[in-house]
Amino acid sequence: MSESAIQLRGLTKTFDAVEAVRGIDLDVGEGELFGFLGPNGAGKSTTINILCTLTKATSGSAVVAGHDVSVERAAVRGRIGLVFQEPTLDTYLTAEQNLHFHGELYGVPRARLRERMDDVLTMVGLSERRKDLVQTFSGGMRRRLEIARGLLHFPKVLFLDEPTIGLDPQTRAAIWDYVGKLRQTEDITIFVTTHYMEEAEYCDRIAIIDGGEIVAIDTPEALKGTIGADRVQIHTNDDDAAIAQLGDRLGVDAAVHEGMVTFAVPQGAQFVPRLFAALNVEINTVTITRPSLDDVFMAYTGRTIRDAEESGGSQHPFRLMAGKR
């Protein structure tokens, strides 16, 4: 890996009795597009807030762009860009005015500010709307303008905290297209948090965070390669009986996820005849999928991200395929 743009050692954050971040160790290389993948409440935003000097860690250390976030806050802030989950643009100003105000705050030399505004507006496809009030922009356009604003002062690290939350799939895809172009034009490290599995696929590496802990970290393909099994989901007329029979008769651990009895086996298609022969419950549908990042998340945490969010992000005792880590 290249020199670290972000380095965490033993990072923790406790709110009253809640341990939101639990001893995270992490290195993100310069120029990486790094993803922090996990459900709401997993500790993603708390971690990013520490890295951006918006909250202090309870213990441990964090270095961003060569500066300690706890004692060199001003230096860190001058070297990072940040796109929050919630919109922070002034909708009564034009796109150009929002950028100009940001550039003044960050001390971008006036001689360079106009050229830089032109560059970032072109990068996100908003040059022709620069004079328009932000209140006339769609959600996707506002998010693109926020990314442009985050880049205006030449940051070394750009943090994108759930950058596409609340956007429709087409707009989300467009945002990631702009992020991809950004990597080609800017010498920058991008750290993105998301709970969308398909978005994590864009990243060079991802860390899966659950319950404030990193449970897995690698490239998306390498993580999927650790599963070594297909995901099988069946819809039955008696899920409890099906789970019991899968365990007793076939030695398969299963659980209900997203309303379906779910388990993982090698060569799922070849397993289906055995499934029908062994179970004496009615099977209405069978779905087989190749390993995905959702399967990786389930392998390490015992549930899907959707399950985790519906349960409030709390830890689940079941560890599906624990032996395949």
C-alpha positions as CSV (number, residue, x, y, z in Angstrom):
1,M,0.0,0.0,0.0
2,S,1.1,3.6,-0.6
3,E,1.8,6.0,2.3
4,S,-1.2,6.3,4.6
5,A,-3.5,9.2,4.1
6,I,-5.5,8.0,7.1
7,Q,-4.2,6.1,10.0
8,L,-6.3,4.9,13.0
9,R,-5.0,3.0,16.1
10,G,-7.2,1.7,18.8
11,L,-9.9,4.4,18.1
12,T,-12.9,4.4,20.5
13,K,-15.9,6.6,21.1
14,T,-18.3,6.2,23.9
15,F,-21.6,8.2,24.4
16,D,-22.7,7.6,28.0
17,A,-23.1,3.8,28.2
18,V,-23.0,3.3,24.4
19,E,-19.7,2.3,22.8
20,A,-20.2,3.6,19.3
21,V,-16.7,2.9,18.1
22,R,-14.7,-0.1,19.5
23,G,-11.0,0.0,19.1
24,I,-10.6,0.5,15.3
25,D,-7.3,0.0,13.6
26,L,-7.2,1.2,10.0
27,D,-4.8,2.4,7.3
28,V,-6.1,4.1,4.1
29,G,-3.5,4.7,1.4
30,E,-2.9,7.9,-0.5
31,G,-5.1,8.0,-3.6
32,E,-7.4,5.2,-2.5
33,L,-11.1,5.1,-2.9
34,F,-11.9,3.5,0.4
35,G,-15.4,2.4,1.5
36,F,-16.8,2.1,5.0
37,L,-19.7,-0.3,4.7
38,G,-22.3,-1.0,7.4
39,P,-25.8,-0.4,8.5
40,N,-27.2,2.7,10.1
41,G,-25.9,2.8,13.7
42,A,-22.8,0.7,13.0
43,G,-20.4,3.6,13.8
44,K,-19.7,4.9,10.3
45,S,-20.7,8.5,10.9
46,T,-19.1,8.6,14.4
47,T,-15.8,7.5,12.9
48,I,-16.0,10.0,10.1
49,N,-16.9,12.8,12.5
50,I,-13.7,12.0,14.6
51,L,-11.6,12.0,11.4
52,C,-13.1,15.4,10.4
53,T,-12.5,16.9,13.9
54,L,-16.2,17.3,14.5
55,T,-16.1,15.1,17.7
56,K,-13.3,13.9,19.9
57,A,-12.4,10.3,20.3
58,T,-12.6,8.7,23.8
59,S,-9.3,7.0,23.3
60,G,-6.9,5.9,20.6
61,S,-5.4,8.0,17.8
62,A,-6.3,9.2,14.3
63,V,-4.0,10.9,11.8
64,V,-5.4,12.4,8.6
65,A,-3.2,13.8,5.8
66,G,-0.2,13.7,8.2
67,H,-1.9,15.5,11.1
68,D,-3.2,14.3,14.4
69,V,-7.0,15.1,14.6
70,S,-6.9,15.7,18.4
71,V,-4.1,18.3,18.5
72,E,-3.8,19.6,15.0
73,R,-7.5,20.3,14.2
74,A,-7.0,23.4,12.1
75,A,-4.3,21.7,10.0
76,V,-6.6,18.7,9.4
77,R,-9.6,20.9,8.5
78,G,-7.5,22.7,5.9
79,R,-6.6,19.5,4.2
80,I,-9.9,17.7,4.0
81,G,-13.2,18.1,2.2
82,L,-16.5,16.9,3.6
83,V,-19.9,16.1,2.2
84,F,-22.3,15.5,5.0
85,Q,-25.3,13.2,4.9
86,E,-27.7,16.2,5.4
87,P,-27.7,19.0,2.9
88,T,-25.7,22.1,4.0
89,L,-26.0,24.4,1.0
90,D,-27.5,27.9,1.3
91,T,-30.5,27.4,-1.0
92,Y,-31.1,31.2,-1.3
93,L,-27.7,31.7,-2.9
94,T,-26.7,30.7,-6.4
95,A,-24.3,27.7,-7.0
96,E,-21.5,30.2,-7.7
97,Q,-22.2,32.2,-4.5
98,N,-22.1,29.0,-2.4
99,L,-18.7,28.1,-3.8
100,H,-17.3,31.7,-3.5
101,F,-18.3,31.8,0.2
102,H,-16.7,28.5,0.8
103,G,-13.5,29.5,-1.0
104,E,-13.3,32.7,1.1
105,L,-13.7,30.7,4.3
106,Y,-10.9,28.4,3.3
107,G,-8.5,31.1,2.1
108,V,-8.3,30.1,-1.5
109,P,-6.4,32.9,-3.1
110,R,-8.7,35.2,-5.1
111,A,-6.4,34.9,-8.1
112,R,-7.1,31.2,-8.2
113,L,-10.6,31.1,-6.9
114,R,-12.4,31.9,-10.1
115,E,-10.5,29.3,-12.1
116,R,-11.0,26.7,-9.4
117,M,-14.8,27.4,-9.3
118,D,-14.9,26.9,-13.1
119,D,-13.0,23.6,-12.8
120,V,-15.1,22.0,-10.1
121,L,-18.4,23.2,-11.6
122,T,-17.3,21.6,-14.9
123,M,-16.3,18.4,-13.1
124,V,-19.8,17.9,-11.7
125,G,-21.6,19.1,-14.8
126,L,-23.1,22.3,-13.3
127,S,-21.3,25.0,-15.3
128,E,-24.5,26.1,-17.1
129,R,-26.4,26.4,-13.8
130,R,-23.8,28.4,-11.9
131,K,-26.0,31.5,-11.8
132,D,-29.1,29.7,-10.7
133,L,-30.4,29.6,-7.1
134,V,-29.8,26.3,-5.4
135,Q,-33.4,26.1,-4.3
136,T,-34.2,25.4,-8.0
137,F,-31.9,22.4,-8.1
138,S,-32.9,18.7,-7.8
139,G,-31.6,16.6,-5.0
140,G,-28.9,15.1,-7.3
141,M,-27.8,18.5,-8.5
142,R,-27.4,19.7,-4.9
143,R,-25.4,16.7,-4.0
144,R,-23.1,17.3,-7.0
145,L,-22.7,20.9,-5.9
146,E,-21.8,19.8,-2.4
147,I,-19.1,17.5,-3.9
148,A,-17.8,20.5,-5.9
149,R,-17.7,22.6,-2.8
150,G,-15.8,19.9,-0.9
151,L,-13.1,19.9,-3.6
152,L,-12.8,23.7,-4.0
153,H,-9.9,24.2,-1.6
154,F,-7.7,21.4,-3.0
155,P,-8.1,18.9,-0.1
156,K,-5.8,15.9,0.3
157,V,-8.7,13.8,1.6
158,L,-12.4,14.0,0.6
159,F,-14.9,12.4,3.0
160,L,-18.3,11.5,1.5
161,D,-20.7,10.5,4.3
162,E,-23.6,8.5,2.7
163,P,-23.3,10.7,-0.4
164,T,-26.3,9.2,-2.2
165,I,-28.7,8.7,0.6
166,G,-32.3,9.7,-0.3
167,L,-31.5,9.8,-4.1
168,D,-33.2,7.6,-6.7
169,P,-31.1,4.8,-8.2
170,Q,-30.4,6.6,-11.5
171,T,-29.2,9.7,-9.7
172,R,-27.1,7.6,-7.3
173,A,-25.4,6.0,-10.3
174,A,-24.7,9.4,-11.8
175,I,-23.1,10.6,-8.5
176,W,-20.7,7.6,-8.6
177,D,-19.9,8.4,-12.2
178,Y,-18.8,11.8,-11.1
179,V,-16.8,10.3,-8.3
180,G,-15.0,8.1,-10.8
181,K,-14.2,11.0,-13.0
182,L,-12.9,12.9,-10.0
183,R,-10.3,10.3,-9.4
184,Q,-8.9,10.8,-12.8
185,T,-8.6,14.6,-12.4
186,E,-7.7,15.1,-8.8
187,D,-4.8,13.9,-6.7
188,I,-6.9,12.9,-3.8
189,T,-7.9,10.2,-1.3
190,I,-11.7,9.5,-1.1
191,F,-13.2,8.0,2.0
192,V,-16.9,7.1,1.6
193,T,-19.4,5.7,4.0
194,T,-22.4,3.8,2.6
195,H,-24.9,1.1,3.4
196,Y,-25.6,0.4,-0.2
197,M,-23.9,-2.8,-1.2
198,E,-23.8,-2.0,-4.9
199,E,-22.0,1.3,-4.2
200,A,-19.2,-0.5,-2.2
201,E,-18.3,-2.3,-5.4
202,Y,-16.9,0.9,-6.7
203,C,-14.2,1.1,-4.0
204,D,-10.6,-0.1,-4.2
205,R,-11.0,-1.6,-0.7
206,I,-13.8,-1.7,1.8
207,A,-14.0,-2.2,5.6
208,I,-17.2,-3.8,6.9
209,I,-18.1,-2.2,10.2
210,D,-20.7,-3.6,12.6
211,G,-21.4,-2.7,16.2
212,G,-18.6,-0.2,16.1
213,E,-16.0,-2.8,15.1
214,I,-14.3,-3.6,11.7
215,V,-15.1,-7.2,11.1
216,A,-13.6,-7.6,7.6
217,I,-11.4,-5.5,5.3
218,D,-10.1,-6.2,1.7
219,T,-11.0,-5.5,-1.9
220,P,-14.7,-6.3,-2.8
221,E,-13.6,-9.3,-5.0
222,A,-11.3,-10.7,-2.3
223,L,-14.0,-10.5,0.3
224,K,-16.6,-12.2,-1.9
225,G,-14.0,-14.8,-2.6
226,T,-13.8,-15.7,1.1
227,I,-17.4,-16.9,1.1
228,G,-16.9,-19.9,-1.2
229,A,-20.6,-20.7,-1.3
230,D,-23.8,-19.8,-3.0
231,R,-26.7,-18.1,-1.1
232,V,-29.9,-20.1,-1.1
233,Q,-33.2,-18.7,0.0
234,I,-36.4,-20.7,0.2
235,H,-40.0,-19.7,0.9
236,T,-41.8,-22.4,2.9
237,N,-45.1,-22.9,4.7
238,D,-43.2,-23.7,7.9
239,D,-39.9,-21.8,8.3
240,D,-39.1,-23.2,11.8
241,A,-39.5,-26.8,10.6
242,A,-37.5,-26.1,7.5
243,I,-34.6,-24.6,9.6
244,A,-34.7,-27.6,12.0
245,Q,-34.7,-30.1,9.2
246,L,-31.9,-28.4,7.3
247,G,-29.7,-28.7,10.4
248,D,-30.7,-32.2,11.4
249,R,-30.8,-33.8,8.0
250,L,-28.4,-31.9,5.9
251,G,-26.1,-30.3,8.5
252,V,-26.8,-26.8,7.2
253,D,-27.1,-23.7,9.4
254,A,-30.0,-21.5,8.4
255,A,-31.9,-18.5,9.6
256,V,-34.8,-16.3,8.4
257,H,-33.6,-13.2,6.6
258,E,-35.8,-10.7,4.8
259,G,-38.7,-13.2,5.2
260,M,-36.9,-16.1,3.6
261,V,-35.1,-19.1,5.1
262,T,-31.5,-18.4,4.1
263,F,-28.4,-20.5,4.1
264,A,-25.1,-20.9,2.2
265,V,-23.8,-24.0,0.5
266,P,-21.2,-24.7,-2.2
267,Q,-22.7,-25.3,-5.6
268,G,-26.2,-24.3,-4.7
269,A,-27.8,-25.5,-8.0
270,Q,-26.6,-29.1,-7.3
271,F,-27.8,-28.9,-3.7
272,V,-31.4,-28.2,-4.7
273,P,-32.5,-31.9,-5.4
274,R,-31.1,-32.9,-2.0
275,L,-33.1,-30.0,-0.5
276,F,-36.4,-31.2,-1.9
277,A,-35.6,-34.8,-1.0
278,A,-34.7,-34.1,2.6
279,L,-37.4,-31.6,3.7
280,N,-41.0,-32.6,4.3
281,V,-42.2,-29.0,4.4
282,E,-43.8,-27.3,1.4
283,I,-41.2,-25.3,-0.5
284,N,-42.9,-22.5,-2.6
285,T,-39.8,-20.9,-4.2
286,V,-36.0,-21.3,-4.3
287,T,-33.6,-18.6,-5.1
288,I,-29.9,-19.1,-5.7
289,T,-27.4,-16.3,-5.9
290,R,-23.6,-16.1,-6.3
291,P,-21.7,-14.5,-3.4
292,S,-22.2,-10.8,-3.0
293,L,-21.1,-8.2,-0.5
294,D,-24.4,-8.7,1.3
295,D,-23.4,-12.4,1.7
296,V,-20.0,-11.2,3.0
297,F,-21.7,-9.0,5.5
298,M,-24.0,-11.8,6.6
299,A,-21.1,-14.2,6.9
300,Y,-19.3,-12.0,9.3
301,T,-22.3,-10.6,11.2
302,G,-25.0,-13.2,11.0
303,R,-27.5,-11.0,9.2
304,T,-28.0,-8.8,6.2
305,I,-27.7,-5.0,6.3
306,R,-31.4,-4.7,6.0
307,D,-31.9,-7.0,9.0
308,A,-29.4,-5.0,10.9
309,E,-31.1,-1.7,10.2
310,E,-34.5,-3.1,11.1
311,S,-33.1,-4.3,14.4
312,G,-31.5,-1.0,15.1
313,G,-28.0,-2.0,14.3
314,S,-27.5,-4.1,17.4
315,Q,-25.3,-7.2,17.4
316,H,-26.9,-10.5,16.6
317,P,-25.7,-13.7,18.2
318,F,-26.0,-15.9,15.1
319,R,-22.9,-16.1,13.0
320,L,-23.8,-17.7,9.6
321,M,-20.9,-19.5,8.0
322,A,-18.6,-18.4,10.9
323,G,-16.1,-21.1,10.0
324,K,-15.6,-19.7,6.4
325,R,-14.0,-16.4,7.4
